[in-house]
Amino acid sequence: MKTRLALALSFLLAGTAAAQSTAPTGLTLWGGLGTEVFVIPGATLGLSATVAQLPRMNVDLRGSASAYLLPVPDVNGPFTAFNAELLFSGRNSNFNLYGGPSVGTVLGGLWTVGATGGLRGQFDGGNLGWFSEAHLRAAFDSAGLFPFPLVGGTFGVTYRF
């Protein structure tokens, strides 16, 4: 289990580092609290980098790791999820809508495919900002049978380097 966690974290950081090297506008750190399946609380930490600038929008690659606590007495510890998202957003640096597709894994055998959408802004035009987002994902077990929906949201802060 620890080997899979280390491997997934290595891929997350390697992907973010690769995106950072081509990023025209730098790196953004994301951190927040949210839910999964409406009621399962969790915390998320992510990194994103702009990988392309189109005429009216930026394209960012974001990798994130989340830990969720199941409110079930017999479950030991949190479950961990890793996601990669391709986010399309406006070019205004103070207030933006964003969204795009996502893929991920929940350690223990689930794979997810879905979409994320949200709103983010900056505090006083500085490096510190905020975000509020919702996501809808379909989770599949390792055999790929019977997808089930995962609906949730996250609220948090960002920091642009």
C-alpha positions in Angstrom: 0.0 0.0 0.0 2.8 2.4 0.9 4.6 1.6 -2.4 1.5 2.4 -4.4 1.1 5.7 -2.5 4.7 6.6 -3.1 4.4 5.7 -6.8 1.2 7.7 -7.3 2.7 10.7 -5.5 5.8 10.4 -7.7 3.7 10.5 -10.8 1.7 13.4 -9.5 4.9 15.5 -8.8 6.6 14.4 -12.0 3.6 15.5 -14.1 3.4 18.8 -12.3 7.2 19.4 -12.7 6.9 18.7 -16.5 4.0 21.1 -16.8 5.8 23.7 -14.8 8.8 23.6 -17.2 6.5 24.6 -20.1 4.2 26.9 -18.2 4.1 30.5 -19.5 2.5 31.9 -16.3 3.9 29.8 -13.4 2.7 27.5 -10.8 -0.3 27.6 -8.5 -0.7 25.8 -5.2 -4.3 24.7 -4.4 -5.5 23.6 -0.9 -9.0 23.1 0.4 -11.6 21.2 2.4 -14.5 19.5 0.7 -16.8 16.5 0.4 -17.1 13.4 -1.7 -20.5 11.6 -2.2 -22.0 14.6 -0.6 -21.2 13.6 3.0 -17.7 12.2 3.2 -15.4 15.1 4.4 -11.9 15.5 3.1 -8.9 17.7 2.5 -7.2 18.3 -0.9 -3.8 19.6 -1.9 -2.9 20.2 -5.5 -0.5 21.9 -7.9 -1.3 23.4 -11.3 0.6 25.0 -14.2 -0.5 26.7 -17.3 0.5 24.5 -20.2 -1.1 26.6 -23.1 -2.5 30.1 -23.7 -5.3 30.2 -26.3 -6.7 33.5 -27.6 -9.2 33.9 -24.8 -8.3 31.2 -22.3 -5.6 29.5 -20.4 -5.2 25.7 -20.3 -3.9 24.4 -16.9 -2.8 20.9 -15.9 -3.6 20.2 -12.2 -2.6 17.3 -10.1 -4.1 16.8 -6.7 -4.1 14.4 -3.7 -7.0 14.1 -1.4 -7.7 12.3 1.9 -11.3 11.5 2.9 -12.6 10.2 6.2 -15.4 7.6 5.9 -17.9 8.1 8.7 -18.1 4.4 9.3 -17.0 2.9 12.6 -15.1 -0.1 11.2 -13.0 1.8 8.7 -9.4 2.5 9.7 -8.0 5.8 8.6 -8.7 7.9 5.5 -8.9 6.8 1.9 -6.6 8.5 -0.5 -7.4 9.8 -4.0 -5.2 11.2 -6.8 -6.6 13.2 -9.7 -5.3 14.9 -12.8 -7.4 17.6 -14.4 -7.2 19.6 -17.6 -8.7 23.0 -16.7 -9.8 25.6 -19.1 -10.2 29.1 -17.7 -10.6 32.8 -18.7 -7.5 35.0 -19.0 -8.7 37.5 -16.3 -6.3 37.0 -13.3 -8.7 38.4 -10.6 -11.9 36.3 -11.2 -12.4 33.3 -13.4 -14.7 30.4 -14.2 -12.8 27.2 -15.0 -13.6 23.6 -15.8 -12.5 20.5 -17.6 -12.1 16.7 -17.6 -10.5 14.7 -14.9 -9.1 11.2 -14.3 -8.0 9.7 -11.1 -7.6 6.8 -8.7 -8.7 5.9 -5.2 -6.0 3.7 -3.7 -7.5 0.3 -3.1 -8.8 -0.4 -6.6 -11.1 2.4 -7.9 -10.6 4.5 -11.0 -12.5 7.7 -11.7 -13.4 9.7 -14.8 -15.3 12.9 -14.6 -15.5 16.7 -14.8 -14.6 19.6 -12.5 -16.0 23.1 -12.7 -15.5 26.1 -10.4 -14.9 29.7 -9.8 -11.7 31.3 -8.5 -10.5 34.7 -7.7 -7.6 36.7 -6.2 -7.5 38.6 -2.9 -6.6 42.3 -3.7 -4.9 41.3 -7.0 -2.1 39.6 -5.1 -0.7 36.0 -5.1 -3.2 34.7 -2.6 -6.6 33.6 -3.9 -9.7 31.5 -3.3 -11.7 28.8 -5.2 -15.0 27.0 -5.0 -15.6 24.0 -7.2 -17.9 21.1 -7.8 -17.0 17.7 -9.4 -18.9 14.8 -10.8 -17.0 11.6 -11.3 -17.9 8.0 -12.2 -15.9 5.5 -10.2 -15.1 2.0 -11.5 -13.8 -1.0 -9.6 -10.7 -2.8 -10.8 -12.8 -5.1 -13.0 -14.4 -2.0 -14.7 -17.9 -3.1 -13.7 -20.9 -1.0 -12.6 -19.7 2.6 -12.4 -21.2 4.7 -9.6 -21.3 8.5 -9.3 -19.2 10.5 -6.9 -20.5 14.0 -6.5 -18.7 16.6 -4.3 -17.2 20.0 -3.9 -14.2 21.8 -2.5 -13.6 25.2 -1.1 -10.2 26.6 -0.5 -7.3 28.9 -1.1 -4.7 29.2 -3.9 -1.3 30.7 -4.1 0.3 31.7 -7.4 4.1 31.6 -7.5 
